[in-house]
Amino acid sequence: MPPVHRLDLATVRLPKTHPAAAWSTTVPVYGFCIEHPDGAILVDTGVGFGNEFIDAVYHPQRRLLDELLGSLGISHVVAVVNSHLHFDHCGQNSTFYGNATPFYAQDAEIRSVKRDPTYTDTGWALAPEPQQRVIHGDERIADGVRIIATPGHTAGHQSVVVEAAGQRVVIGAQVVWHVGEFETEQPSAANVDDIRDLQLAAVDSIRRLKALEPDVIHLSHCPAYLPARPDSPAS
């Protein structure tokens, strides 16, 4: 199984109006690095620099992505997968702009960015067109690594599945905000807008990830989720 490293990319301070602020006003922002034999694959890149509005509202405390990768001895990234394109998941994409690194995002997510100027920081989110890999649903991107569509938090949210040696690791990103949503299979207002289609999609996405029976599900803003195994006493 290729090592999957959690990258502690940032913390953000939630405004009082955020639905999750009742749980905690300070939230971690994690990315993930799959140390694949063909080269490192990143899932999300954290919060970027230079957006005064984001700085004023969220007060991010950031770590440089290239420094975190350097501490792992990783100098070459062969692909970036953005789970979605909100500002805290694509902010340091530009670290790899201008080279051959492909960026994978769902078509629905790209369309959301282009349709709504308040959706994200467009300069952070949209890679140069030659580097964009716009996908529609599920797609295998390397041996043992596949993207699966998990809409709910956004229409174009996606997760990553890593499989090898009889093990399965899922990078669920922000398919849920908090691990409790997996247990109840009820998406919270902190993670999904009050739109019926997205609510239904979010439930389906939670169930889809659980049905994979992974050894662990990594999440963007809270500790990893450890599903009960079918042969475990708790199941």
Biotite code that builds the C-alpha atoms (Angstrom):
import biotite.structure as struc

atoms = struc.array([
    struc.Atom([0.000, 0.000, 0.000], chain_id="A", res_id=1, res_name="MET", atom_name="CA", element="C"),
    struc.Atom([1.488, 3.372, -0.963], chain_id="A", res_id=2, res_name="PRO", atom_name="CA", element="C"),
    struc.Atom([1.878, 5.614, 2.095], chain_id="A", res_id=3, res_name="PRO", atom_name="CA", element="C"),
    struc.Atom([-0.827, 8.250, 2.406], chain_id="A", res_id=4, res_name="VAL", atom_name="CA", element="C"),
    struc.Atom([0.498, 11.296, 4.260], chain_id="A", res_id=5, res_name="HIS", atom_name="CA", element="C"),
    struc.Atom([-1.808, 13.841, 5.874], chain_id="A", res_id=6, res_name="ARG", atom_name="CA", element="C"),
    struc.Atom([-0.578, 17.371, 5.246], chain_id="A", res_id=7, res_name="LEU", atom_name="CA", element="C"),
    struc.Atom([-1.391, 19.935, 7.928], chain_id="A", res_id=8, res_name="ASP", atom_name="CA", element="C"),
    struc.Atom([-1.813, 22.793, 5.480], chain_id="A", res_id=9, res_name="LEU", atom_name="CA", element="C"),
    struc.Atom([-3.640, 25.448, 7.477], chain_id="A", res_id=10, res_name="ALA", atom_name="CA", element="C"),
    struc.Atom([-6.044, 26.427, 10.187], chain_id="A", res_id=11, res_name="THR", atom_name="CA", element="C"),
    struc.Atom([-8.897, 28.838, 9.587], chain_id="A", res_id=12, res_name="VAL", atom_name="CA", element="C"),
    struc.Atom([-11.074, 30.787, 11.994], chain_id="A", res_id=13, res_name="ARG", atom_name="CA", element="C"),
    struc.Atom([-14.756, 30.396, 11.201], chain_id="A", res_id=14, res_name="LEU", atom_name="CA", element="C"),
    struc.Atom([-16.988, 33.457, 11.227], chain_id="A", res_id=15, res_name="PRO", atom_name="CA", element="C"),
    struc.Atom([-19.830, 33.333, 13.747], chain_id="A", res_id=16, res_name="LYS", atom_name="CA", element="C"),
    struc.Atom([-22.325, 32.906, 10.906], chain_id="A", res_id=17, res_name="THR", atom_name="CA", element="C"),
    struc.Atom([-20.766, 29.618, 9.776], chain_id="A", res_id=18, res_name="HIS", atom_name="CA", element="C"),
    struc.Atom([-22.962, 26.619, 10.743], chain_id="A", res_id=19, res_name="PRO", atom_name="CA", element="C"),
    struc.Atom([-19.937, 24.773, 12.177], chain_id="A", res_id=20, res_name="ALA", atom_name="CA", element="C"),
    struc.Atom([-18.840, 27.635, 14.421], chain_id="A", res_id=21, res_name="ALA", atom_name="CA", element="C"),
    struc.Atom([-20.966, 26.206, 17.228], chain_id="A", res_id=22, res_name="ALA", atom_name="CA", element="C"),
    struc.Atom([-18.637, 23.185, 17.329], chain_id="A", res_id=23, res_name="TRP", atom_name="CA", element="C"),
    struc.Atom([-15.331, 25.007, 17.003], chain_id="A", res_id=24, res_name="SER", atom_name="CA", element="C"),
    struc.Atom([-14.210, 28.412, 15.805], chain_id="A", res_id=25, res_name="THR", atom_name="CA", element="C"),
    struc.Atom([-10.799, 27.144, 14.672], chain_id="A", res_id=26, res_name="THR", atom_name="CA", element="C"),
    struc.Atom([-10.693, 24.391, 12.070], chain_id="A", res_id=27, res_name="VAL", atom_name="CA", element="C"),
    struc.Atom([-7.805, 22.446, 10.545], chain_id="A", res_id=28, res_name="PRO", atom_name="CA", element="C"),
    struc.Atom([-7.354, 22.233, 6.803], chain_id="A", res_id=29, res_name="VAL", atom_name="CA", element="C"),
    struc.Atom([-5.763, 18.985, 5.643], chain_id="A", res_id=30, res_name="TYR", atom_name="CA", element="C"),
    struc.Atom([-4.447, 17.869, 2.292], chain_id="A", res_id=31, res_name="GLY", atom_name="CA", element="C"),
    struc.Atom([-3.094, 14.432, 1.471], chain_id="A", res_id=32, res_name="PHE", atom_name="CA", element="C"),
    struc.Atom([-0.137, 13.042, -0.417], chain_id="A", res_id=33, res_name="CYS", atom_name="CA", element="C"),
    struc.Atom([-0.194, 9.547, -1.898], chain_id="A", res_id=34, res_name="ILE", atom_name="CA", element="C"),
    struc.Atom([3.397, 8.375, -2.247], chain_id="A", res_id=35, res_name="GLU", atom_name="CA", element="C"),
    struc.Atom([2.690, 6.305, -5.344], chain_id="A", res_id=36, res_name="HIS", atom_name="CA", element="C"),
    struc.Atom([5.480, 4.342, -7.090], chain_id="A", res_id=37, res_name="PRO", atom_name="CA", element="C"),
    struc.Atom([4.842, 6.394, -10.254], chain_id="A", res_id=38, res_name="ASP", atom_name="CA", element="C"),
    struc.Atom([5.205, 9.658, -8.338], chain_id="A", res_id=39, res_name="GLY", atom_name="CA", element="C"),
    struc.Atom([3.419, 11.645, -5.650], chain_id="A", res_id=40, res_name="ALA", atom_name="CA", element="C"),
    struc.Atom([-0.291, 12.377, -6.077], chain_id="A", res_id=41, res_name="ILE", atom_name="CA", element="C"),
    struc.Atom([-1.734, 15.289, -4.077], chain_id="A", res_id=42, res_name="LEU", atom_name="CA", element="C"),
    struc.Atom([-5.312, 15.618, -2.928], chain_id="A", res_id=43, res_name="VAL", atom_name="CA", element="C"),
    struc.Atom([-6.051, 19.295, -2.180], chain_id="A", res_id=44, res_name="ASP", atom_name="CA", element="C"),
    struc.Atom([-3.581, 22.103, -1.622], chain_id="A", res_id=45, res_name="THR", atom_name="CA", element="C"),
    struc.Atom([-4.936, 24.221, 1.231], chain_id="A", res_id=46, res_name="GLY", atom_name="CA", element="C"),
    struc.Atom([-5.340, 27.990, 1.476], chain_id="A", res_id=47, res_name="VAL", atom_name="CA", element="C"),
    struc.Atom([-3.509, 30.352, -0.838], chain_id="A", res_id=48, res_name="GLY", atom_name="CA", element="C"),
    struc.Atom([-1.983, 33.803, -0.404], chain_id="A", res_id=49, res_name="PHE", atom_name="CA", element="C"),
    struc.Atom([-2.967, 37.295, -1.422], chain_id="A", res_id=50, res_name="GLY", atom_name="CA", element="C"),
    struc.Atom([-6.771, 37.263, -1.173], chain_id="A", res_id=51, res_name="ASN", atom_name="CA", element="C"),
    struc.Atom([-7.596, 40.112, 1.204], chain_id="A", res_id=52, res_name="GLU", atom_name="CA", element="C"),
    struc.Atom([-11.237, 39.119, 1.625], chain_id="A", res_id=53, res_name="PHE", atom_name="CA", element="C"),
    struc.Atom([-10.409, 35.536, 2.632], chain_id="A", res_id=54, res_name="ILE", atom_name="CA", element="C"),
    struc.Atom([-7.668, 36.756, 4.970], chain_id="A", res_id=55, res_name="ASP", atom_name="CA", element="C"),
    struc.Atom([-10.059, 39.196, 6.667], chain_id="A", res_id=56, res_name="ALA", atom_name="CA", element="C"),
    struc.Atom([-12.931, 36.716, 7.077], chain_id="A", res_id=57, res_name="VAL", atom_name="CA", element="C"),
    struc.Atom([-11.081, 33.460, 7.861], chain_id="A", res_id=58, res_name="TYR", atom_name="CA", element="C"),
    struc.Atom([-7.704, 34.594, 9.276], chain_id="A", res_id=59, res_name="HIS", atom_name="CA", element="C"),
    struc.Atom([-5.866, 31.569, 7.850], chain_id="A", res_id=60, res_name="PRO", atom_name="CA", element="C"),
    struc.Atom([-2.625, 30.348, 9.351], chain_id="A", res_id=61, res_name="GLN", atom_name="CA", element="C"),
    struc.Atom([-0.887, 28.603, 6.446], chain_id="A", res_id=62, res_name="ARG", atom_name="CA", element="C"),
    struc.Atom([2.044, 26.331, 5.813], chain_id="A", res_id=63, res_name="ARG", atom_name="CA", element="C"),
    struc.Atom([3.810, 26.264, 2.469], chain_id="A", res_id=64, res_name="LEU", atom_name="CA", element="C"),
    struc.Atom([2.932, 23.183, 0.497], chain_id="A", res_id=65, res_name="LEU", atom_name="CA", element="C"),
    struc.Atom([6.354, 22.779, -1.071], chain_id="A", res_id=66, res_name="ASP", atom_name="CA", element="C"),
    struc.Atom([7.991, 22.910, 2.369], chain_id="A", res_id=67, res_name="GLU", atom_name="CA", element="C"),
    struc.Atom([5.682, 20.191, 3.699], chain_id="A", res_id=68, res_name="LEU", atom_name="CA", element="C"),
    struc.Atom([6.453, 18.014, 0.702], chain_id="A", res_id=69, res_name="LEU", atom_name="CA", element="C"),
    struc.Atom([10.151, 18.688, 1.120], chain_id="A", res_id=70, res_name="GLY", atom_name="CA", element="C"),
    struc.Atom([9.985, 17.481, 4.717], chain_id="A", res_id=71, res_name="SER", atom_name="CA", element="C"),
    struc.Atom([8.692, 14.172, 3.333], chain_id="A", res_id=72, res_name="LEU", atom_name="CA", element="C"),
    struc.Atom([11.483, 14.013, 0.777], chain_id="A", res_id=73, res_name="GLY", atom_name="CA", element="C"),
    struc.Atom([9.049, 14.547, -2.089], chain_id="A", res_id=74, res_name="ILE", atom_name="CA", element="C"),
    struc.Atom([10.239, 16.753, -4.926], chain_id="A", res_id=75, res_name="SER", atom_name="CA", element="C"),
    struc.Atom([8.100, 15.562, -7.841], chain_id="A", res_id=76, res_name="HIS", atom_name="CA", element="C"),
    struc.Atom([4.301, 15.596, -8.018], chain_id="A", res_id=77, res_name="VAL", atom_name="CA", element="C"),
    struc.Atom([2.718, 13.761, -10.937], chain_id="A", res_id=78, res_name="VAL", atom_name="CA", element="C"),
    struc.Atom([-0.905, 14.792, -10.340], chain_id="A", res_id=79, res_name="ALA", atom_name="CA", element="C"),
    struc.Atom([-3.127, 17.028, -8.223], chain_id="A", res_id=80, res_name="VAL", atom_name="CA", element="C"),
    struc.Atom([-6.693, 16.043, -7.419], chain_id="A", res_id=81, res_name="VAL", atom_name="CA", element="C"),
    struc.Atom([-8.902, 18.799, -6.053], chain_id="A", res_id=82, res_name="ASN", atom_name="CA", element="C"),
    struc.Atom([-11.743, 17.286, -4.070], chain_id="A", res_id=83, res_name="SER", atom_name="CA", element="C"),
    struc.Atom([-13.573, 20.498, -4.906], chain_id="A", res_id=84, res_name="HIS", atom_name="CA", element="C"),
    struc.Atom([-12.584, 24.075, -5.621], chain_id="A", res_id=85, res_name="LEU", atom_name="CA", element="C"),
    struc.Atom([-13.502, 26.050, -2.516], chain_id="A", res_id=86, res_name="HIS", atom_name="CA", element="C"),
    struc.Atom([-10.693, 28.364, -1.453], chain_id="A", res_id=87, res_name="PHE", atom_name="CA", element="C"),
    struc.Atom([-9.319, 26.104, 1.287], chain_id="A", res_id=88, res_name="ASP", atom_name="CA", element="C"),
    struc.Atom([-8.845, 23.121, -1.036], chain_id="A", res_id=89, res_name="HIS", atom_name="CA", element="C"),
    struc.Atom([-7.171, 24.692, -4.059], chain_id="A", res_id=90, res_name="CYS", atom_name="CA", element="C"),
    struc.Atom([-5.264, 27.657, -2.646], chain_id="A", res_id=91, res_name="GLY", atom_name="CA", element="C"),
    struc.Atom([-1.727, 26.488, -3.412], chain_id="A", res_id=92, res_name="GLN", atom_name="CA", element="C"),
    struc.Atom([-2.485, 24.858, -6.756], chain_id="A", res_id=93, res_name="ASN", atom_name="CA", element="C"),
    struc.Atom([-0.310, 27.501, -8.385], chain_id="A", res_id=94, res_name="SER", atom_name="CA", element="C"),
    struc.Atom([2.772, 25.803, -6.891], chain_id="A", res_id=95, res_name="THR", atom_name="CA", element="C"),
    struc.Atom([2.512, 23.512, -9.911], chain_id="A", res_id=96, res_name="PHE", atom_name="CA", element="C"),
    struc.Atom([1.210, 25.900, -12.568], chain_id="A", res_id=97, res_name="TYR", atom_name="CA", element="C"),
    struc.Atom([3.264, 26.175, -15.716], chain_id="A", res_id=98, res_name="GLY", atom_name="CA", element="C"),
    struc.Atom([4.619, 22.628, -15.785], chain_id="A", res_id=99, res_name="ASN", atom_name="CA", element="C"),
    struc.Atom([3.200, 19.282, -16.879], chain_id="A", res_id=100, res_name="ALA", atom_name="CA", element="C"),
    struc.Atom([1.343, 18.439, -13.645], chain_id="A", res_id=101, res_name="THR", atom_name="CA", element="C"),
    struc.Atom([-2.313, 17.598, -14.433], chain_id="A", res_id=102, res_name="PRO", atom_name="CA", element="C"),
    struc.Atom([-5.133, 18.878, -12.212], chain_id="A", res_id=103, res_name="PHE", atom_name="CA", element="C"),
    struc.Atom([-8.203, 16.665, -11.875], chain_id="A", res_id=104, res_name="TYR", atom_name="CA", element="C"),
    struc.Atom([-11.605, 18.194, -11.136], chain_id="A", res_id=105, res_name="ALA", atom_name="CA", element="C"),
    struc.Atom([-15.170, 17.276, -11.969], chain_id="A", res_id=106, res_name="GLN", atom_name="CA", element="C"),
    struc.Atom([-16.881, 19.078, -14.820], chain_id="A", res_id=107, res_name="ASP", atom_name="CA", element="C"),
    struc.Atom([-19.656, 20.157, -12.435], chain_id="A", res_id=108, res_name="ALA", atom_name="CA", element="C"),
    struc.Atom([-17.065, 21.794, -10.186], chain_id="A", res_id=109, res_name="GLU", atom_name="CA", element="C"),
    struc.Atom([-15.365, 23.670, -12.997], chain_id="A", res_id=110, res_name="ILE", atom_name="CA", element="C"),
    struc.Atom([-18.747, 24.942, -14.144], chain_id="A", res_id=111, res_name="ARG", atom_name="CA", element="C"),
    struc.Atom([-19.554, 26.161, -10.627], chain_id="A", res_id=112, res_name="SER", atom_name="CA", element="C"),
    struc.Atom([-16.341, 28.195, -10.551], chain_id="A", res_id=113, res_name="VAL", atom_name="CA", element="C"),
    struc.Atom([-16.999, 29.749, -13.950], chain_id="A", res_id=114, res_name="LYS", atom_name="CA", element="C"),
    struc.Atom([-20.660, 30.483, -13.174], chain_id="A", res_id=115, res_name="ARG", atom_name="CA", element="C"),
    struc.Atom([-20.287, 32.168, -9.770], chain_id="A", res_id=116, res_name="ASP", atom_name="CA", element="C"),
    struc.Atom([-17.527, 34.747, -9.147], chain_id="A", res_id=117, res_name="PRO", atom_name="CA", element="C"),
    struc.Atom([-18.042, 34.398, -5.367], chain_id="A", res_id=118, res_name="THR", atom_name="CA", element="C"),
    struc.Atom([-17.615, 30.608, -5.375], chain_id="A", res_id=119, res_name="TYR", atom_name="CA", element="C"),
    struc.Atom([-13.858, 30.666, -4.834], chain_id="A", res_id=120, res_name="THR", atom_name="CA", element="C"),
    struc.Atom([-10.679, 32.486, -5.810], chain_id="A", res_id=121, res_name="ASP", atom_name="CA", element="C"),
    struc.Atom([-10.626, 31.723, -9.521], chain_id="A", res_id=122, res_name="THR", atom_name="CA", element="C"),
    struc.Atom([-6.900, 32.326, -9.818], chain_id="A", res_id=123, res_name="GLY", atom_name="CA", element="C"),
    struc.Atom([-6.253, 29.676, -7.209], chain_id="A", res_id=124, res_name="TRP", atom_name="CA", element="C"),
    struc.Atom([-8.817, 27.215, -8.509], chain_id="A", res_id=125, res_name="ALA", atom_name="CA", element="C"),
    struc.Atom([-8.367, 27.050, -12.267], chain_id="A", res_id=126, res_name="LEU", atom_name="CA", element="C"),
    struc.Atom([-5.134, 25.616, -13.573], chain_id="A", res_id=127, res_name="ALA", atom_name="CA", element="C"),
    struc.Atom([-3.891, 26.676, -16.997], chain_id="A", res_id=128, res_name="PRO", atom_name="CA", element="C"),
    struc.Atom([-6.072, 24.913, -19.558], chain_id="A", res_id=129, res_name="GLU", atom_name="CA", element="C"),
    struc.Atom([-3.334, 22.548, -20.822], chain_id="A", res_id=130, res_name="PRO", atom_name="CA", element="C"),
    struc.Atom([-3.031, 21.218, -17.255], chain_id="A", res_id=131, res_name="GLN", atom_name="CA", element="C"),
    struc.Atom([-6.756, 20.832, -16.576], chain_id="A", res_id=132, res_name="GLN", atom_name="CA", element="C"),
    struc.Atom([-8.201, 17.316, -16.601], chain_id="A", res_id=133, res_name="ARG", atom_name="CA", element="C"),
    struc.Atom([-11.951, 17.808, -16.503], chain_id="A", res_id=134, res_name="VAL", atom_name="CA", element="C"),
    struc.Atom([-13.668, 14.536, -15.664], chain_id="A", res_id=135, res_name="ILE", atom_name="CA", element="C"),
    struc.Atom([-17.257, 13.314, -15.539], chain_id="A", res_id=136, res_name="HIS", atom_name="CA", element="C"),
    struc.Atom([-17.774, 10.857, -12.694], chain_id="A", res_id=137, res_name="GLY", atom_name="CA", element="C"),
    struc.Atom([-15.296, 8.122, -11.796], chain_id="A", res_id=138, res_name="ASP", atom_name="CA", element="C"),
    struc.Atom([-11.851, 7.764, -13.336], chain_id="A", res_id=139, res_name="GLU", atom_name="CA", element="C"),
    struc.Atom([-8.728, 5.697, -12.714], chain_id="A", res_id=140, res_name="ARG", atom_name="CA", element="C"),
    struc.Atom([-5.673, 7.962, -12.655], chain_id="A", res_id=141, res_name="ILE", atom_name="CA", element="C"),
    struc.Atom([-2.889, 5.532, -11.651], chain_id="A", res_id=142, res_name="ALA", atom_name="CA", element="C"),
    struc.Atom([-2.417, 1.888, -10.796], chain_id="A", res_id=143, res_name="ASP", atom_name="CA", element="C"),
    struc.Atom([-4.540, 1.334, -7.685], chain_id="A", res_id=144, res_name="GLY", atom_name="CA", element="C"),
    struc.Atom([-5.733, 4.943, -7.521], chain_id="A", res_id=145, res_name="VAL", atom_name="CA", element="C"),
    struc.Atom([-9.140, 6.094, -8.717], chain_id="A", res_id=146, res_name="ARG", atom_name="CA", element="C"),
    struc.Atom([-11.330, 9.130, -8.362], chain_id="A", res_id=147, res_name="ILE", atom_name="CA", element="C"),
    struc.Atom([-14.979, 8.590, -7.516], chain_id="A", res_id=148, res_name="ILE", atom_name="CA", element="C"),
    struc.Atom([-17.672, 11.234, -7.697], chain_id="A", res_id=149, res_name="ALA", atom_name="CA", element="C"),
    struc.Atom([-19.123, 12.028, -4.266], chain_id="A", res_id=150, res_name="THR", atom_name="CA", element="C"),
    struc.Atom([-21.405, 15.042, -4.719], chain_id="A", res_id=151, res_name="PRO", atom_name="CA", element="C"),
    struc.Atom([-23.123, 16.635, -1.755], chain_id="A", res_id=152, res_name="GLY", atom_name="CA", element="C"),
    struc.Atom([-20.904, 19.265, -0.186], chain_id="A", res_id=153, res_name="HIS", atom_name="CA", element="C"),
    struc.Atom([-20.724, 20.632, -3.716], chain_id="A", res_id=154, res_name="THR", atom_name="CA", element="C"),
    struc.Atom([-22.189, 19.317, -6.946], chain_id="A", res_id=155, res_name="ALA", atom_name="CA", element="C"),
    struc.Atom([-18.700, 18.422, -8.140], chain_id="A", res_id=156, res_name="GLY", atom_name="CA", element="C"),
    struc.Atom([-17.141, 17.019, -4.982], chain_id="A", res_id=157, res_name="HIS", atom_name="CA", element="C"),
    struc.Atom([-14.957, 13.950, -5.510], chain_id="A", res_id=158, res_name="GLN", atom_name="CA", element="C"),
    struc.Atom([-13.032, 11.467, -3.377], chain_id="A", res_id=159, res_name="SER", atom_name="CA", element="C"),
    struc.Atom([-9.985, 9.290, -4.009], chain_id="A", res_id=160, res_name="VAL", atom_name="CA", element="C"),
    struc.Atom([-9.654, 5.537, -3.417], chain_id="A", res_id=161, res_name="VAL", atom_name="CA", element="C"),
    struc.Atom([-6.248, 3.888, -2.992], chain_id="A", res_id=162, res_name="VAL", atom_name="CA", element="C"),
    struc.Atom([-6.091, 0.090, -3.171], chain_id="A", res_id=163, res_name="GLU", atom_name="CA", element="C"),
    struc.Atom([-3.127, -2.274, -2.856], chain_id="A", res_id=164, res_name="ALA", atom_name="CA", element="C"),
    struc.Atom([-2.102, -5.449, -1.046], chain_id="A", res_id=165, res_name="ALA", atom_name="CA", element="C"),
    struc.Atom([-5.640, -6.188, 0.124], chain_id="A", res_id=166, res_name="GLY", atom_name="CA", element="C"),
    struc.Atom([-6.028, -2.769, 1.728], chain_id="A", res_id=167, res_name="GLN", atom_name="CA", element="C"),
    struc.Atom([-8.277, 0.134, 0.782], chain_id="A", res_id=168, res_name="ARG", atom_name="CA", element="C"),
    struc.Atom([-7.826, 3.753, 1.887], chain_id="A", res_id=169, res_name="VAL", atom_name="CA", element="C"),
    struc.Atom([-10.322, 6.460, 0.998], chain_id="A", res_id=170, res_name="VAL", atom_name="CA", element="C"),
    struc.Atom([-9.571, 10.167, 0.948], chain_id="A", res_id=171, res_name="ILE", atom_name="CA", element="C"),
    struc.Atom([-13.108, 11.421, 1.472], chain_id="A", res_id=172, res_name="GLY", atom_name="CA", element="C"),
    struc.Atom([-12.043, 15.073, 1.833], chain_id="A", res_id=173, res_name="ALA", atom_name="CA", element="C"),
    struc.Atom([-15.168, 17.105, 2.649], chain_id="A", res_id=174, res_name="GLN", atom_name="CA", element="C"),
    struc.Atom([-17.752, 14.481, 1.818], chain_id="A", res_id=175, res_name="VAL", atom_name="CA", element="C"),
    struc.Atom([-18.663, 15.155, 5.459], chain_id="A", res_id=176, res_name="VAL", atom_name="CA", element="C"),
    struc.Atom([-17.672, 17.951, 7.793], chain_id="A", res_id=177, res_name="TRP", atom_name="CA", element="C"),
    struc.Atom([-17.597, 15.795, 10.916], chain_id="A", res_id=178, res_name="HIS", atom_name="CA", element="C"),
    struc.Atom([-17.168, 12.052, 11.463], chain_id="A", res_id=179, res_name="VAL", atom_name="CA", element="C"),
    struc.Atom([-20.569, 11.867, 13.170], chain_id="A", res_id=180, res_name="GLY", atom_name="CA", element="C"),
    struc.Atom([-22.207, 12.358, 9.791], chain_id="A", res_id=181, res_name="GLU", atom_name="CA", element="C"),
    struc.Atom([-20.863, 8.979, 8.725], chain_id="A", res_id=182, res_name="PHE", atom_name="CA", element="C"),
    struc.Atom([-22.419, 7.267, 11.711], chain_id="A", res_id=183, res_name="GLU", atom_name="CA", element="C"),
    struc.Atom([-25.844, 8.813, 11.225], chain_id="A", res_id=184, res_name="THR", atom_name="CA", element="C"),
    struc.Atom([-25.682, 9.089, 7.412], chain_id="A", res_id=185, res_name="GLU", atom_name="CA", element="C"),
    struc.Atom([-27.182, 12.530, 7.904], chain_id="A", res_id=186, res_name="GLN", atom_name="CA", element="C"),
    struc.Atom([-25.272, 15.412, 6.296], chain_id="A", res_id=187, res_name="PRO", atom_name="CA", element="C"),
    struc.Atom([-25.103, 18.456, 8.508], chain_id="A", res_id=188, res_name="SER", atom_name="CA", element="C"),
    struc.Atom([-25.957, 22.036, 7.643], chain_id="A", res_id=189, res_name="ALA", atom_name="CA", element="C"),
    struc.Atom([-22.278, 22.774, 8.186], chain_id="A", res_id=190, res_name="ALA", atom_name="CA", element="C"),
    struc.Atom([-21.430, 20.725, 5.115], chain_id="A", res_id=191, res_name="ASN", atom_name="CA", element="C"),
    struc.Atom([-24.379, 20.775, 2.745], chain_id="A", res_id=192, res_name="VAL", atom_name="CA", element="C"),
    struc.Atom([-26.569, 23.657, 1.691], chain_id="A", res_id=193, res_name="ASP", atom_name="CA", element="C"),
    struc.Atom([-30.300, 23.291, 2.238], chain_id="A", res_id=194, res_name="ASP", atom_name="CA", element="C"),
    struc.Atom([-30.884, 22.124, -1.321], chain_id="A", res_id=195, res_name="ILE", atom_name="CA", element="C"),
    struc.Atom([-32.800, 18.882, -1.621], chain_id="A", res_id=196, res_name="ARG", atom_name="CA", element="C"),
    struc.Atom([-30.825, 17.486, -4.545], chain_id="A", res_id=197, res_name="ASP", atom_name="CA", element="C"),
    struc.Atom([-27.515, 18.050, -2.742], chain_id="A", res_id=198, res_name="LEU", atom_name="CA", element="C"),
    struc.Atom([-28.869, 16.628, 0.518], chain_id="A", res_id=199, res_name="GLN", atom_name="CA", element="C"),
    struc.Atom([-29.899, 13.421, -1.251], chain_id="A", res_id=200, res_name="LEU", atom_name="CA", element="C"),
    struc.Atom([-26.613, 13.245, -3.134], chain_id="A", res_id=201, res_name="ALA", atom_name="CA", element="C"),
    struc.Atom([-24.667, 13.720, 0.111], chain_id="A", res_id=202, res_name="ALA", atom_name="CA", element="C"),
    struc.Atom([-26.412, 10.751, 1.734], chain_id="A", res_id=203, res_name="VAL", atom_name="CA", element="C"),
    struc.Atom([-25.711, 8.597, -1.318], chain_id="A", res_id=204, res_name="ASP", atom_name="CA", element="C"),
    struc.Atom([-22.044, 9.638, -1.261], chain_id="A", res_id=205, res_name="SER", atom_name="CA", element="C"),
    struc.Atom([-21.634, 8.775, 2.422], chain_id="A", res_id=206, res_name="ILE", atom_name="CA", element="C"),
    struc.Atom([-23.170, 5.361, 1.810], chain_id="A", res_id=207, res_name="ARG", atom_name="CA", element="C"),
    struc.Atom([-21.050, 4.801, -1.260], chain_id="A", res_id=208, res_name="ARG", atom_name="CA", element="C"),
    struc.Atom([-17.831, 5.352, 0.679], chain_id="A", res_id=209, res_name="LEU", atom_name="CA", element="C"),
    struc.Atom([-18.955, 3.168, 3.564], chain_id="A", res_id=210, res_name="LYS", atom_name="CA", element="C"),
    struc.Atom([-19.938, 0.405, 1.144], chain_id="A", res_id=211, res_name="ALA", atom_name="CA", element="C"),
    struc.Atom([-16.330, 0.235, -0.061], chain_id="A", res_id=212, res_name="LEU", atom_name="CA", element="C"),
    struc.Atom([-15.443, -1.095, 3.412], chain_id="A", res_id=213, res_name="GLU", atom_name="CA", element="C"),
    struc.Atom([-12.213, 0.914, 3.575], chain_id="A", res_id=214, res_name="PRO", atom_name="CA", element="C"),
    struc.Atom([-9.660, 0.531, 6.320], chain_id="A", res_id=215, res_name="ASP", atom_name="CA", element="C"),
    struc.Atom([-9.752, 4.278, 6.890], chain_id="A", res_id=216, res_name="VAL", atom_name="CA", element="C"),
    struc.Atom([-11.441, 7.372, 5.452], chain_id="A", res_id=217, res_name="ILE", atom_name="CA", element="C"),
    struc.Atom([-9.371, 10.548, 5.596], chain_id="A", res_id=218, res_name="HIS", atom_name="CA", element="C"),
    struc.Atom([-11.234, 13.843, 5.971], chain_id="A", res_id=219, res_name="LEU", atom_name="CA", element="C"),
    struc.Atom([-10.367, 17.469, 5.277], chain_id="A", res_id=220, res_name="SER", atom_name="CA", element="C"),
    struc.Atom([-11.441, 19.139, 8.516], chain_id="A", res_id=221, res_name="HIS", atom_name="CA", element="C"),
    struc.Atom([-11.498, 16.490, 11.237], chain_id="A", res_id=222, res_name="CYS", atom_name="CA", element="C"),
    struc.Atom([-9.765, 13.271, 12.285], chain_id="A", res_id=223, res_name="PRO", atom_name="CA", element="C"),
    struc.Atom([-9.934, 10.221, 10.039], chain_id="A", res_id=224, res_name="ALA", atom_name="CA", element="C"),
    struc.Atom([-12.959, 7.957, 10.231], chain_id="A", res_id=225, res_name="TYR", atom_name="CA", element="C"),
    struc.Atom([-12.448, 4.266, 11.005], chain_id="A", res_id=226, res_name="LEU", atom_name="CA", element="C"),
    struc.Atom([-15.462, 2.302, 9.786], chain_id="A", res_id=227, res_name="PRO", atom_name="CA", element="C"),
    struc.Atom([-16.547, -0.789, 11.655], chain_id="A", res_id=228, res_name="ALA", atom_name="CA", element="C"),
    struc.Atom([-15.417, -3.832, 9.680], chain_id="A", res_id=229, res_name="ARG", atom_name="CA", element="C"),
    struc.Atom([-18.055, -6.436, 8.771], chain_id="A", res_id=230, res_name="PRO", atom_name="CA", element="C"),
    struc.Atom([-16.240, -9.061, 10.850], chain_id="A", res_id=231, res_name="ASP", atom_name="CA", element="C"),
    struc.Atom([-15.691, -6.786, 13.862], chain_id="A", res_id=232, res_name="SER", atom_name="CA", element="C"),
    struc.Atom([-17.670, -7.190, 17.130], chain_id="A", res_id=233, res_name="PRO", atom_name="CA", element="C"),
    struc.Atom([-19.156, -3.715, 16.651], chain_id="A", res_id=234, res_name="ALA", atom_name="CA", element="C"),
    struc.Atom([-20.711, -4.521, 13.291], chain_id="A", res_id=235, res_name="SER", atom_name="CA", element="C"),
])
